[in-house]
């Protein structure tokens, strides 16, 4: 479900989806000049295969648990934990439990 | 308390400080090429007076409640809520209760 028209200063809820998690989908929350924010929803056992984004990014686990593989490391994020990675670094994300996470990406201008 | 040497891929805890909140201080969590992440700690009634940063930024309330004033709006963020604002916009932040918040700032290159 998209959240349309989130504008500067609008309040956005990023609490755990909890009972709503099993039926939730990944959603773009906003895109500004400099930043893009998404809520990633991954059911247990599902992965985002290796991919990369241009700018540095932060992935913050909101609920459940995810494993982030990048640069030869496999890091597990529980709710309330985050990590950042540089732009251009291939990474994959696997849900160890039903999970949602906030992903904040810096948008690099050409 | 600073968290020194958080590097790409390092796991950072951003859970509520809870019992530790009254003695916590604001801290820079990391600064990458594109992004800067801070945990802001504000006791109830305290404010950051109007200020601005160059790049777009997100402020996410982790615990307590804060009021963000910018662009003629006064928005209250409870735990699990966030908003973004464009770079260059003067804003102030007031804690309505003892609060901590994550602030993610896009670093604009000259």
Backbone of each chain as ProteinMPNN parsed JSONL, in Angstrom:
{"seq_chain_A": "XXXXXXXXXXXXXXXXXXXXXXXXXXXXXXXXXXXXXXXXXXXXXXXXXXXXXXXXXXXXXXXXXXXXXXXXXXXXXXXXXXXXXXXXXXXXXXXXXXXXXXXXXXXXXX", "coords_chain_A": {"N_chain_A": [[0.851, -1.191, 0.0], [0.757, 2.047, -0.976], [1.804, 5.165, 0.435], [0.49, 7.977, -0.328], [1.65, 11.233, -1.324], [3.147, 12.178, 0.893], [4.433, 14.867, 2.446], [6.931, 17.449, 3.094], [7.269, 17.831, 6.565], [4.971, 16.442, 7.18], [3.525, 14.028, 9.363], [4.657, 10.763, 9.735], [3.895, 7.428, 10.296], [5.875, 4.956, 11.698], [5.8, 2.775, 13.282], [6.05, -0.632, 14.532], [4.384, -2.992, 12.428], [3.13, -5.154, 13.364], [0.344, -7.061, 14.031], [-0.512, -6.525, 11.519], [1.547, -7.134, 9.868], [1.805, -9.615, 8.366], [0.226, -9.199, 6.106], [1.199, -6.969, 4.938], [2.949, -4.849, 2.574], [6.019, -3.892, 0.995], [6.81, -0.41, 0.904], [7.139, 2.814, -0.531], [7.938, 5.627, 1.306], [8.622, 8.386, 1.232], [10.132, 10.607, -1.152], [12.588, 12.896, -1.392], [14.537, 15.776, -2.427], [17.076, 14.967, -1.626], [16.906, 12.564, -0.259], [15.571, 9.259, 0.101], [13.003, 7.344, 1.461], [12.024, 4.203, 2.504], [9.74, 1.628, 3.555], [10.572, -1.554, 4.105], [9.176, -4.706, 3.695], [9.471, -8.002, 4.599], [8.736, -11.371, 4.446], [9.428, -14.163, 6.633], [12.284, -15.973, 5.693], [12.352, -15.031, 3.122], [14.197, -13.208, 0.619], [15.941, -10.251, -0.465], [17.696, -10.305, -3.324], [21.257, -9.928, -4.108], [22.021, -6.533, -4.628], [22.462, -3.068, -5.508], [22.644, 0.405, -4.524], [22.971, 3.843, -5.517], [23.711, 5.81, -3.627], [24.907, 6.283, -0.199], [23.386, 4.353, 2.422], [20.997, 3.621, 5.038], [19.841, 0.923, 6.949], [17.294, 0.015, 9.026], [16.079, -2.091, 11.392], [12.756, -2.661, 12.161], [10.963, -4.487, 13.175], [10.875, -8.008, 13.913], [13.53, -9.911, 12.44], [16.423, -9.452, 10.466], [18.92, -10.457, 8.096], [21.771, -8.938, 6.893], [23.842, -9.051, 4.201], [26.979, -8.147, 3.12], [29.988, -6.935, 1.723], [31.47, -9.129, 2.539], [30.584, -9.656, 5.097], [28.127, -10.931, 7.361], [25.496, -9.669, 8.875], [23.247, -9.622, 11.567], [20.269, -7.956, 12.156], [18.227, -6.99, 14.734], [14.997, -5.821, 15.943], [15.161, -2.348, 16.4], [17.789, -2.002, 15.786], [20.388, -0.913, 13.57], [22.274, -0.454, 10.529], [24.744, 1.077, 8.395], [25.659, 1.39, 4.942], [27.991, 1.964, 2.314], [27.222, 3.721, -0.738], [26.913, 1.923, -3.828], [27.765, -0.513, -2.958], [27.326, -3.928, -3.196], [24.668, -5.736, -1.792], [22.716, -8.059, 0.123], [19.538, -8.913, 1.543], [17.995, -10.804, 3.984], [15.133, -12.14, 5.493], [14.97, -13.333, 8.713], [13.015, -13.75, 10.468], [9.525, -12.934, 10.097], [9.559, -9.646, 9.016], [9.953, -6.055, 9.246], [11.519, -3.117, 7.958], [13.146, 0.06, 7.976], [14.434, 1.836, 5.28], [16.749, 4.149, 4.398], [17.892, 6.121, 1.894], [20.535, 7.95, 0.527], [20.313, 10.24, -2.066], [22.243, 10.475, -4.763], [23.361, 13.036, -6.793], [23.928, 13.22, -10.28]], "CA_chain_A": [[0.0, 0.0, 0.0], [1.537, 3.284, -1.031], [1.33, 6.316, 1.208], [0.696, 9.023, -1.324], [1.65, 12.65, -0.981], [3.795, 12.589, 2.135], [5.15, 16.101, 2.15], [7.765, 17.915, 4.205], [6.542, 18.187, 7.777], [3.875, 15.509, 7.477], [3.887, 12.984, 10.318], [4.588, 9.427, 9.14], [3.954, 6.374, 11.3], [6.784, 3.858, 11.36], [5.721, 1.771, 14.338], [5.897, -2.006, 14.035], [3.078, -3.286, 11.84], [2.6, -6.146, 14.311], [-0.643, -7.975, 13.466], [-0.676, -6.215, 10.104], [2.759, -7.461, 9.117], [1.675, -10.677, 7.355], [-0.452, -8.765, 4.874], [1.778, -5.693, 4.491], [3.912, -4.87, 1.466], [7.012, -2.817, 1.001], [6.185, 0.835, 0.476], [7.937, 4.045, -0.543], [7.308, 6.596, 2.219], [8.758, 9.664, 0.547], [11.363, 10.888, -1.894], [12.855, 14.334, -1.432], [15.676, 16.037, -3.303], [18.317, 14.348, -1.146], [16.688, 11.326, 0.497], [14.424, 8.41, -0.195], [12.714, 6.498, 2.619], [11.117, 3.091, 2.212], [9.57, 0.573, 4.545], [10.735, -2.866, 3.482], [8.478, -5.803, 4.392], [9.984, -9.291, 4.116], [8.322, -12.537, 5.226], [10.509, -15.052, 7.059], [12.849, -16.828, 4.663], [12.463, -14.336, 1.83], [15.4, -12.384, 0.464], [16.262, -9.388, -1.595], [18.986, -10.772, -3.84], [22.266, -8.868, -4.127], [21.74, -5.362, -5.449], [23.149, -1.897, -4.979], [22.061, 1.717, -4.782], [24.072, 4.767, -5.8], [24.142, 6.586, -2.458], [24.977, 5.621, 1.103], [22.042, 4.084, 2.938], [20.823, 3.067, 6.377], [18.742, -0.018, 7.102], [16.932, -0.029, 10.448], [15.067, -3.129, 11.615], [11.638, -2.177, 12.989], [10.381, -5.664, 13.856], [11.408, -9.242, 13.378], [14.992, -9.946, 12.349], [16.932, -9.58, 9.098], [20.363, -10.586, 7.934], [22.295, -8.127, 5.799], [25.135, -9.57, 3.746], [27.685, -7.167, 2.287], [31.418, -6.77, 1.985], [31.992, -10.317, 3.214], [30.046, -9.81, 6.451], [26.706, -11.244, 7.503], [25.1, -9.042, 10.131], [21.836, -9.775, 11.928], [19.639, -6.8, 12.8], [16.966, -7.171, 15.45], [14.247, -4.569, 16.081], [15.9, -1.319, 17.123], [19.194, -1.975, 15.369], [20.578, -0.438, 12.203], [23.641, -0.312, 10.011], [24.798, 1.809, 7.127], [26.605, 0.891, 3.942], [28.267, 2.967, 1.283], [26.643, 3.544, -2.057], [27.669, 1.112, -4.758], [28.144, -1.799, -2.365], [26.319, -4.971, -3.38], [24.216, -6.288, -0.51], [21.456, -8.793, 0.099], [18.805, -8.842, 2.808], [17.17, -11.994, 4.189], [14.341, -12.1, 6.727], [15.097, -14.519, 9.559], [11.63, -13.839, 10.93], [8.744, -11.885, 9.435], [10.277, -8.434, 9.416], [9.908, -4.814, 8.473], [12.709, -2.299, 8.173], [13.216, 1.346, 7.284], [15.632, 2.01, 4.458], [16.949, 5.553, 4.041], [18.941, 6.166, 0.872], [20.958, 9.258, 0.039], [20.211, 10.314, -3.523], [23.4, 11.192, -5.328], [23.107, 13.678, -8.081], [24.994, 12.987, -11.259]], "C_chain_A": [[0.882, 1.234, 0.0], [0.944, 4.315, -0.076], [1.547, 7.525, 0.314], [0.885, 10.38, -0.665], [2.154, 12.94, 0.422], [4.688, 13.77, 1.801], [6.011, 16.502, 3.33], [6.895, 18.307, 5.395], [5.361, 17.307, 8.093], [4.364, 14.407, 8.414], [3.632, 11.607, 9.692], [4.784, 8.396, 10.254], [4.902, 5.271, 10.861], [6.885, 2.87, 12.524], [5.741, 0.374, 13.732], [4.479, -2.232, 13.504], [2.348, -4.357, 12.64], [1.59, -7.067, 13.611], [-0.846, -7.733, 11.968], [0.48, -6.668, 9.237], [2.537, -8.544, 8.046], [1.005, -10.241, 6.052], [0.121, -7.46, 4.326], [2.712, -5.911, 3.308], [4.909, -3.735, 1.635], [6.409, -1.564, 0.376], [7.227, 1.955, 0.467], [7.227, 5.065, 0.329], [7.43, 8.017, 1.687], [10.058, 9.686, -0.231], [11.507, 12.398, -1.956], [14.004, 14.565, -2.405], [16.866, 15.154, -2.94], [18.139, 12.942, -0.606], [15.481, 10.571, -0.031], [14.229, 7.492, 1.003], [11.686, 5.453, 2.224], [10.907, 2.266, 3.467], [9.582, -0.751, 3.785], [9.995, -3.894, 4.332], [8.943, -7.114, 3.78], [9.466, -10.413, 5.014], [9.531, -13.426, 5.544], [10.971, -15.925, 5.896], [13.011, -16.171, 3.313], [13.69, -13.432, 1.821], [15.222, -11.334, -0.623], [17.611, -9.844, -2.105], [19.98, -9.612, -3.938], [21.92, -7.759, -5.122], [22.514, -4.192, -4.856], [22.381, -0.633, -5.302], [23.222, 2.705, -4.881], [24.621, 5.42, -4.533], [24.249, 5.731, -1.211], [23.556, 5.399, 1.631], [22.116, 3.475, 4.33], [19.671, 2.08, 6.326], [18.522, -0.26, 8.588], [15.82, -1.06, 10.62], [14.003, -2.606, 12.581], [11.016, -3.318, 13.783], [10.892, -6.915, 13.166], [12.927, -9.207, 13.376], [15.376, -10.157, 10.889], [18.437, -9.798, 9.134], [20.775, -9.797, 6.708], [23.684, -8.659, 5.449], [25.758, -8.564, 2.792], [29.145, -7.167, 2.67], [31.984, -7.938, 2.798], [31.502, -10.521, 4.639], [28.561, -10.15, 6.386], [26.28, -10.718, 8.862], [23.608, -9.24, 10.346], [21.373, -8.504, 12.636], [18.329, -7.231, 13.444], [16.24, -5.819, 15.49], [15.057, -3.571, 16.906], [17.388, -1.332, 16.836], [19.273, -1.539, 13.909], [22.037, -0.581, 11.816], [23.583, 0.558, 8.772], [25.835, 1.165, 6.226], [26.828, 1.975, 2.903], [27.491, 2.678, -0.004], [27.53, 2.666, -2.915], [28.097, -0.239, -4.222], [27.011, -2.807, -2.559], [25.957, -5.554, -2.017], [22.937, -7.073, -0.734], [20.852, -8.744, 1.492], [17.901, -10.064, 2.891], [16.418, -11.867, 5.511], [14.504, -13.417, 7.476], [13.774, -14.808, 10.266], [10.842, -12.853, 10.069], [9.267, -10.545, 9.93], [9.816, -7.229, 8.614], [11.09, -3.956, 8.882], [12.549, -0.985, 7.421], [14.522, 1.427, 6.523], [15.685, 3.464, 3.999], [18.131, 5.633, 3.094], [19.249, 7.617, 0.518], [20.931, 9.235, -1.483], [21.379, 11.131, -4.048], [23.029, 11.79, -6.664], [24.257, 13.398, -9.027], [25.881, 14.234, -11.409]], "O_chain_A": [[1.68, 1.422, 0.918], [-0.26, 4.328, 0.182], [2.662, 8.036, 0.211], [0.349, 10.643, 0.412], [1.651, 13.85, 1.081], [5.588, 13.668, 0.967], [5.857, 15.973, 4.431], [5.908, 19.027, 5.245], [4.794, 17.413, 9.181], [5.483, 13.914, 8.273], [2.544, 11.327, 9.189], [5.721, 8.489, 11.048], [4.75, 4.714, 9.774], [7.911, 2.219, 12.722], [5.477, 0.213, 12.54], [3.505, -1.727, 14.062], [1.122, -4.457, 12.602], [1.962, -7.783, 12.682], [-1.294, -8.62, 11.242], [0.407, -6.597, 8.011], [3.034, -8.403, 6.928], [1.21, -10.864, 5.011], [-0.407, -6.905, 3.363], [3.198, -7.018, 3.076], [4.655, -2.754, 2.334], [5.608, -1.641, -0.555], [8.084, 2.028, 1.347], [6.046, 5.344, 0.122], [6.455, 8.769, 1.689], [10.961, 8.884, 0.007], [10.652, 13.093, -2.505], [14.401, 13.651, -3.127], [17.574, 14.656, -3.815], [19.112, 12.196, -0.5], [14.518, 11.151, -0.534], [15.196, 6.921, 1.507], [10.625, 5.769, 1.685], [11.776, 2.205, 4.337], [8.724, -1.02, 2.944], [10.17, -3.941, 5.55], [8.82, -7.314, 2.572], [9.727, -10.409, 6.217], [10.522, -13.433, 4.813], [10.159, -16.536, 5.203], [13.724, -16.683, 2.45], [14.153, -12.961, 2.86], [14.454, -11.512, -1.569], [18.594, -9.772, -1.367], [19.587, -8.448, -3.859], [21.579, -8.009, -6.278], [23.15, -4.329, -3.811], [21.572, -0.599, -6.229], [24.319, 2.439, -4.39], [25.833, 5.569, -4.375], [23.752, 4.606, -1.165], [22.643, 6.164, 1.323], [23.127, 2.905, 4.741], [18.635, 2.365, 5.725], [19.426, -0.68, 9.311], [14.738, -0.909, 10.051], [14.32, -2.164, 13.685], [10.594, -3.134, 14.925], [11.286, -6.89, 12.0], [13.539, -8.548, 14.217], [14.744, -10.931, 10.17], [19.127, -9.385, 10.066], [20.21, -9.958, 5.626], [24.578, -8.709, 6.294], [25.154, -8.177, 1.792], [29.488, -7.38, 3.833], [32.866, -7.753, 3.638], [31.944, -11.445, 5.322], [27.842, -9.719, 5.484], [26.668, -11.271, 9.891], [22.806, -9.053, 9.432], [22.002, -8.04, 13.588], [17.441, -7.767, 12.781], [16.809, -4.795, 15.112], [15.574, -3.904, 17.972], [18.166, -0.728, 17.574], [18.353, -1.765, 13.124], [22.91, -0.798, 12.656], [22.524, 0.753, 8.175], [26.757, 0.489, 6.684], [25.951, 2.801, 2.651], [27.156, 1.532, -0.303], [28.751, 2.659, -2.756], [28.718, -1.026, -4.936], [25.879, -2.569, -2.139], [26.831, -5.829, -1.195], [22.172, -6.794, -1.658], [21.554, -8.558, 2.486], [17.128, -10.33, 1.97], [17.011, -11.524, 6.534], [14.212, -14.486, 6.939], [13.463, -15.949, 10.608], [11.438, -12.021, 9.384], [9.402, -10.336, 11.136], [9.358, -7.347, 7.478], [11.595, -4.055, 10.0], [11.905, -0.923, 6.374], [15.588, 1.122, 7.06], [14.789, 3.946, 3.307], [19.247, 5.256, 3.452], [18.347, 8.409, 0.245], [21.465, 8.319, -2.109], [21.477, 12.332, -3.8], [22.463, 11.132, -7.537], [25.417, 13.347, -8.619], [26.832, 14.224, -12.191]]}, "seq_chain_B": "XXXXXXXXXXXXXXXXXXXXXXXXXXXXXXXXXXXXXXXXXXXXXXXXXXXXXXXXXXXXXXXXXXXXXXXXXXXXXXXXXXXXXXXXXXXXXXXXXXXXXXXXXXXXXX", "coords_chain_B": {"N_chain_B": [[27.727, 10.431, 25.457], [30.001, 9.445, 23.142], [29.89, 7.316, 20.287], [32.446, 5.772, 19.145], [34.019, 5.286, 15.959], [32.076, 3.88, 14.427], [31.54, 1.91, 11.762], [30.95, 1.219, 8.234], [28.532, -1.282, 7.971], [28.681, -2.028, 10.62], [26.779, -2.944, 13.491], [24.401, -0.923, 15.014], [22.863, 0.105, 17.957], [19.659, 1.351, 18.394], [17.556, 1.362, 20.076], [14.957, 2.416, 22.405], [16.252, 4.394, 25.079], [15.236, 4.308, 27.555], [15.382, 3.555, 30.928], [17.885, 4.639, 30.979], [17.655, 7.092, 29.843], [17.431, 9.601, 31.305], [20.069, 10.253, 31.949], [21.396, 10.333, 29.609], [23.114, 11.672, 26.719], [23.023, 13.699, 23.77], [24.276, 12.27, 20.751], [26.613, 11.701, 18.144], [26.177, 9.288, 15.735], [27.156, 8.191, 13.291], [29.065, 9.365, 10.492], [28.973, 9.467, 7.131], [30.01, 9.544, 3.659], [27.713, 10.596, 2.49], [25.725, 10.835, 4.4], [24.64, 11.733, 7.693], [24.174, 10.618, 10.964], [22.495, 11.096, 13.942], [21.793, 10.681, 17.453], [19.467, 12.361, 19.128], [19.05, 13.693, 22.317], [16.715, 14.946, 24.479], [15.664, 16.531, 27.364], [12.453, 16.809, 28.998], [10.748, 19.759, 28.211], [12.962, 21.108, 27.32], [14.585, 22.748, 24.535], [15.791, 22.737, 21.161], [16.842, 25.612, 19.746], [15.676, 27.615, 16.926], [17.196, 26.519, 13.96], [19.191, 25.491, 11.144], [19.99, 23.029, 8.639], [22.114, 22.019, 5.923], [21.313, 19.987, 4.132], [18.474, 17.868, 3.197], [16.548, 16.343, 5.819], [15.638, 13.776, 8.21], [13.653, 13.348, 11.055], [13.133, 11.182, 13.635], [11.134, 10.071, 16.14], [12.1, 8.285, 18.946], [11.503, 7.73, 21.582], [9.393, 9.055, 24.185], [8.141, 12.344, 23.531], [8.182, 14.829, 21.026], [8.059, 18.192, 19.8], [8.072, 19.553, 16.647], [8.818, 22.482, 15.067], [8.326, 24.22, 12.147], [8.268, 25.949, 9.09], [5.885, 27.234, 9.663], [4.312, 25.301, 10.818], [3.431, 23.247, 13.608], [4.356, 20.282, 14.681], [3.675, 17.313, 16.414], [5.625, 14.617, 17.379], [5.356, 11.334, 18.332], [6.759, 8.366, 19.868], [7.97, 6.257, 17.334], [7.167, 7.726, 15.19], [7.827, 9.895, 12.431], [9.171, 12.681, 10.56], [10.074, 14.523, 7.591], [12.163, 17.205, 6.481], [13.046, 19.85, 4.249], [16.428, 20.697, 3.336], [17.931, 23.686, 4.612], [15.718, 24.797, 5.783], [14.548, 26.588, 8.486], [14.144, 25.322, 11.738], [12.759, 24.308, 14.878], [13.057, 22.274, 17.823], [11.28, 20.852, 20.419], [11.141, 19.177, 23.484], [8.406, 17.46, 24.665], [8.008, 15.541, 26.474], [10.537, 13.748, 28.321], [12.811, 12.751, 25.909], [14.09, 10.86, 23.104], [15.525, 10.921, 19.836], [16.098, 9.97, 16.462], [18.136, 11.52, 14.088], [18.589, 11.984, 10.773], [20.672, 13.232, 8.4], [21.07, 14.443, 5.163], [24.074, 14.931, 3.509], [25.052, 17.6, 1.772], [27.059, 18.178, -0.988], [29.3, 20.796, -1.808]], "CA_chain_B": [[28.762, 9.436, 25.181], [30.172, 9.218, 21.709], [30.127, 5.939, 19.855], [33.511, 6.007, 18.183], [34.42, 4.296, 14.976], [31.047, 3.067, 13.785], [31.938, 1.787, 10.365], [29.95, 0.574, 7.39], [28.23, -2.665, 8.308], [28.617, -2.243, 12.069], [25.423, -2.891, 14.034], [24.219, 0.171, 15.969], [21.619, -0.023, 18.725], [18.884, 2.591, 18.493], [16.383, 1.112, 20.918], [14.756, 3.43, 23.44], [17.226, 4.353, 26.174], [14.404, 3.931, 28.712], [15.897, 3.992, 32.233], [19.121, 5.393, 30.773], [17.384, 8.366, 29.168], [17.717, 10.823, 32.073], [21.501, 10.577, 32.033], [21.996, 10.227, 28.27], [23.369, 12.911, 25.975], [22.98, 13.576, 22.309], [25.489, 11.621, 20.277], [26.755, 11.434, 16.717], [26.324, 7.835, 15.559], [28.167, 8.053, 12.244], [29.053, 10.31, 9.374], [29.525, 8.844, 5.922], [30.134, 10.551, 2.602], [26.423, 11.171, 2.09], [24.731, 10.869, 5.482], [25.061, 11.867, 9.084], [23.116, 10.116, 11.842], [22.666, 11.471, 15.349], [20.689, 10.465, 18.372], [19.203, 13.573, 19.895], [18.42, 13.465, 23.626], [16.186, 16.214, 24.997], [14.783, 16.41, 28.538], [11.158, 17.493, 28.892], [10.766, 21.21, 28.338], [14.131, 21.691, 26.653], [14.431, 22.983, 23.095], [16.815, 23.225, 20.244], [16.296, 26.824, 19.131], [15.625, 27.526, 15.465], [18.475, 26.337, 13.288], [18.978, 24.809, 9.869], [21.096, 22.244, 8.102], [22.156, 22.245, 4.469], [20.614, 18.952, 3.37], [17.203, 17.341, 3.706], [16.767, 15.502, 6.999], [14.521, 13.052, 8.818], [13.693, 13.231, 12.504], [12.296, 10.039, 14.022], [11.037, 10.003, 17.602], [12.342, 6.932, 19.449], [10.779, 7.601, 22.864], [8.906, 10.345, 24.631], [7.406, 13.101, 22.521], [8.811, 16.093, 20.667], [7.33, 19.043, 18.871], [8.938, 20.135, 15.622], [8.204, 23.683, 14.489], [8.994, 24.609, 10.9], [7.397, 26.339, 7.978], [4.572, 27.632, 10.167], [3.56, 24.175, 11.4], [3.934, 22.65, 14.847], [3.969, 18.873, 14.598], [4.108, 16.482, 17.531], [6.038, 13.249, 17.047], [5.437, 10.339, 19.393], [7.645, 7.251, 19.52], [7.538, 5.532, 16.14], [6.703, 8.647, 14.149], [8.901, 10.705, 11.858], [8.866, 13.609, 9.476], [11.272, 15.053, 6.94], [12.123, 18.613, 6.102], [14.086, 20.159, 3.27], [17.585, 21.458, 3.77], [17.802, 25.136, 4.573], [14.496, 25.24, 6.464], [14.722, 26.801, 9.925], [13.225, 24.5, 12.532], [13.107, 24.126, 16.289], [12.587, 21.0, 18.377], [11.024, 20.952, 21.85], [10.707, 17.916, 24.089], [7.181, 17.563, 25.473], [8.401, 14.601, 27.535], [11.908, 13.284, 28.087], [12.694, 12.163, 24.571], [15.234, 10.722, 22.21], [15.108, 10.885, 18.436], [17.149, 9.804, 15.456], [18.161, 12.562, 13.072], [19.396, 11.58, 9.616], [20.849, 14.418, 7.572], [21.795, 14.278, 3.905], [25.196, 15.869, 3.418], [25.149, 18.144, 0.409], [28.389, 18.624, -1.375], [29.301, 22.114, -2.46]], "C_chain_B": [[28.851, 9.213, 23.675], [30.316, 7.719, 21.444], [31.195, 6.025, 18.782], [33.572, 4.903, 17.134], [33.307, 3.37, 14.521], [31.338, 3.08, 12.298], [30.839, 1.131, 9.544], [29.763, -0.88, 7.804], [28.235, -2.959, 9.796], [27.176, -2.091, 12.558], [25.364, -1.829, 15.134], [22.859, 0.019, 16.634], [20.904, 1.308, 18.792], [17.551, 2.339, 19.199], [16.155, 2.305, 21.849], [15.795, 3.263, 24.554], [16.539, 4.029, 27.499], [15.004, 4.454, 30.017], [17.166, 4.823, 32.094], [18.895, 6.788, 30.213], [17.758, 9.595, 30.007], [19.198, 11.201, 32.132], [22.195, 10.533, 30.668], [22.22, 11.612, 27.677], [23.233, 12.638, 24.481], [24.321, 13.068, 21.811], [25.456, 11.503, 18.754], [26.989, 9.945, 16.55], [27.291, 7.511, 14.429], [28.031, 9.194, 11.253], [29.722, 9.62, 8.205], [29.696, 9.939, 4.878], [28.829, 11.326, 2.406], [25.484, 11.459, 3.248], [25.392, 11.086, 6.831], [23.883, 11.427, 9.94], [23.449, 10.469, 13.276], [21.507, 10.928, 16.158], [20.603, 11.709, 19.249], [18.524, 13.182, 21.199], [17.993, 14.819, 24.175], [15.31, 15.946, 26.22], [13.495, 17.218, 28.328], [11.327, 18.99, 29.101], [11.945, 21.879, 27.655], [13.892, 21.786, 25.149], [15.773, 23.109, 22.405], [16.232, 24.462, 19.575], [16.379, 26.739, 17.614], [17.025, 27.464, 14.848], [18.173, 25.652, 11.958], [20.209, 24.008, 9.492], [21.001, 22.31, 6.583], [21.272, 21.262, 3.705], [19.275, 18.578, 3.972], [17.488, 16.428, 4.902], [15.468, 14.881, 7.474], [14.71, 13.078, 10.322], [12.65, 12.201, 12.93], [12.297, 9.947, 15.543], [11.16, 8.544, 18.053], [11.581, 6.686, 20.748], [10.408, 8.993, 23.333], [8.114, 11.027, 23.541], [8.12, 14.423, 22.291], [7.879, 16.881, 19.761], [8.336, 19.682, 17.927], [8.196, 21.309, 14.995], [9.006, 24.11, 13.273], [7.935, 25.017, 9.889], [5.974, 26.646, 8.456], [3.735, 26.513, 10.754], [4.242, 23.721, 12.686], [3.441, 21.209, 14.87], [4.524, 18.113, 15.796], [4.438, 15.085, 17.02], [6.085, 12.429, 18.327], [6.421, 9.25, 18.952], [7.093, 6.508, 18.312], [6.936, 6.428, 15.077], [7.89, 9.486, 13.676], [8.332, 11.732, 10.906], [10.177, 13.99, 8.808], [11.049, 16.513, 6.596], [13.244, 18.872, 5.104], [15.271, 20.859, 3.929], [17.297, 22.953, 3.695], [16.574, 25.686, 5.267], [14.778, 25.405, 7.967], [13.681, 25.989, 10.684], [13.71, 24.483, 13.977], [12.474, 22.835, 16.767], [12.442, 21.176, 19.883], [10.559, 19.6, 22.376], [9.481, 18.161, 24.953], [7.261, 16.605, 26.656], [9.884, 14.315, 27.316], [11.887, 12.46, 26.805], [14.059, 11.872, 23.975], [14.706, 10.519, 20.801], [16.326, 10.636, 17.566], [17.022, 10.905, 14.417], [19.122, 12.131, 11.973], [19.466, 12.757, 8.653], [21.594, 14.033, 6.298], [22.872, 15.355, 3.818], [25.309, 16.335, 1.979], [26.568, 18.584, 0.141], [28.304, 19.97, -2.078], [29.483, 21.956, -3.968]], "O_chain_B": [[27.872, 8.835, 23.031], [30.807, 6.967, 22.286], [30.887, 6.318, 17.626], [33.224, 3.751, 17.391], [33.555, 2.194, 14.254], [31.375, 4.135, 11.664], [29.905, 0.553, 10.099], [30.736, -1.615, 7.967], [27.827, -4.047, 10.201], [26.445, -1.216, 12.094], [26.171, -1.835, 16.063], [21.84, -0.17, 15.968], [21.496, 2.302, 19.211], [16.556, 3.019, 18.946], [17.06, 3.113, 22.055], [16.164, 2.147, 24.919], [17.169, 3.542, 28.438], [15.124, 5.666, 30.197], [17.493, 5.617, 32.977], [19.833, 7.58, 30.118], [18.343, 10.539, 29.477], [19.529, 12.367, 32.346], [23.414, 10.674, 30.575], [21.593, 12.59, 28.084], [23.319, 11.501, 24.017], [25.369, 13.39, 22.37], [24.412, 11.239, 18.158], [27.905, 9.391, 17.159], [28.156, 6.649, 14.585], [27.014, 9.885, 11.197], [30.889, 9.236, 8.277], [29.544, 11.123, 5.179], [28.833, 12.538, 2.187], [24.545, 12.242, 3.103], [26.53, 10.682, 7.072], [22.74, 11.806, 9.684], [24.541, 10.181, 13.766], [20.401, 10.735, 15.652], [21.524, 12.05, 19.991], [17.546, 12.434, 21.199], [18.811, 15.727, 24.319], [14.323, 15.216, 26.126], [13.471, 18.187, 27.57], [11.973, 19.427, 30.054], [11.929, 23.09, 27.434], [13.117, 21.025, 24.57], [16.761, 23.538, 23.002], [15.212, 24.36, 18.894], [17.079, 25.881, 17.077], [17.907, 28.256, 15.18], [17.031, 25.28, 11.687], [21.316, 24.272, 9.961], [19.947, 22.618, 6.027], [20.575, 21.636, 2.761], [18.974, 18.925, 5.115], [18.552, 15.815, 4.978], [14.372, 15.367, 7.196], [15.816, 12.853, 10.811], [11.462, 12.327, 12.633], [13.348, 9.766, 16.158], [10.414, 7.68, 17.594], [11.079, 5.588, 20.99], [11.021, 9.984, 22.936], [7.485, 10.365, 22.716], [8.601, 15.057, 23.23], [7.036, 16.324, 19.058], [9.325, 20.275, 18.359], [7.096, 21.156, 14.464], [10.213, 24.333, 13.357], [6.834, 24.466, 9.865], [4.995, 26.364, 7.765], [2.588, 26.729, 11.146], [5.462, 23.801, 12.826], [2.251, 20.953, 15.055], [5.696, 18.254, 16.147], [3.641, 14.455, 16.324], [6.77, 12.789, 19.284], [6.857, 9.224, 17.801], [5.911, 6.17, 18.261], [6.268, 5.947, 14.161], [8.827, 9.746, 14.43], [7.171, 11.663, 10.501], [11.254, 13.808, 9.376], [9.921, 16.983, 6.442], [14.268, 18.189, 5.117], [15.124, 21.528, 4.952], [16.536, 23.421, 2.849], [16.394, 26.901, 5.339], [15.199, 24.457, 8.63], [12.502, 25.967, 10.329], [14.9, 24.624, 14.257], [11.491, 22.359, 16.2], [13.384, 21.605, 20.55], [9.689, 18.958, 21.786], [9.517, 18.981, 25.871], [6.656, 16.836, 27.703], [10.425, 14.606, 26.249], [11.045, 11.578, 26.638], [15.049, 12.533, 24.287], [13.601, 10.017, 20.595], [17.441, 11.042, 17.897], [15.928, 11.186, 13.927], [20.314, 11.939, 12.212], [18.442, 13.222, 8.153], [22.631, 13.371, 6.354], [22.605, 16.538, 4.029], [25.624, 15.553, 1.081], [27.189, 19.275, 0.948], [27.372, 20.246, -2.834], [29.51, 22.95, -4.694]]}, "name": "protein", "num_of_chains": 2, "seq": "XXXXXXXXXXXXXXXXXXXXXXXXXXXXXXXXXXXXXXXXXXXXXXXXXXXXXXXXXXXXXXXXXXXXXXXXXXXXXXXXXXXXXXXXXXXXXXXXXXXXXXXXXXXXXXXXXXXXXXXXXXXXXXXXXXXXXXXXXXXXXXXXXXXXXXXXXXXXXXXXXXXXXXXXXXXXXXXXXXXXXXXXXXXXXXXXXXXXXXXXXXXXXXXXXXXXXXXXXXXX"}
